[in-house]
Amino acid sequence: MMKKLFILFLFAILSINTVIAAPSLEDRKKEIIALYNSNNLEEAYNMISKITEDERDYELWFLLGNLSQDFNNDTNASFFFQKSIILKPDFDKAHYNLANIYLKQKKYNSAIEEYKLAIKYKKDFPYYYYNMGCSYLGLKDYKKAKSAFQKAIKLKNTEADFYYNLAFAYKNLNNEKEALKALNKYNELKEKEEN
């Protein structure tokens, strides 16, 4: 009887130690992010895959989306970004990354809608406006493209590509004078980059 009690006690202690030693979801998430940031993509993906779907929060779904893009799988990435958005509708980065996939696929209207949502939740990130402008270029809506590029430039006036695409929009709006000004600014910034 004493031997059985001792075995049960030992089993209980071992079980408690196992539970205590298991890393929390937050600890696993930190480790996954560290792996991702150090470019251990396969290992990060494998760790996330071991976390059940019900346990995954919006950040883990987002990270799965990024990993899927890293593995050139935009279909999975879209799905994962959408899962992230379902859990946190105001997560601007997920809207932005999803929009970038749509832009790449030339689904310009879908891209614009996602960029608008990203902007709704974070108004001061210039690349949201810039990429939305690129989507408008795809639709040949040069007036809206011009406006988006101008907003991007207002937030960050040191990005040469912003001016290049603004020049393109002005050219297509038959405003040669403004197109030339934007192109000159593009050349000036490119020259600074090279020096």
Secondary structure, 3 states (H helix, E strand, C coil): CHHHHHHHHHHHHHHHHHHHHCCCHHHHHHHHHHHHHCCCHHHHHHHHHCCCCCCCCHHHHHHHHHHHHHCCCHHHHHHHHHHHHHHCCCCHHHHHHHHHHHHHCCCHHHHHHHHHHHHHHCCCCHHHHHHHHHHHHHCCCHHHHHHHHHHHHHHCCCCHHHHHHHHHHHHHCCCHHHHHHHHHHHHHHHHHHHC
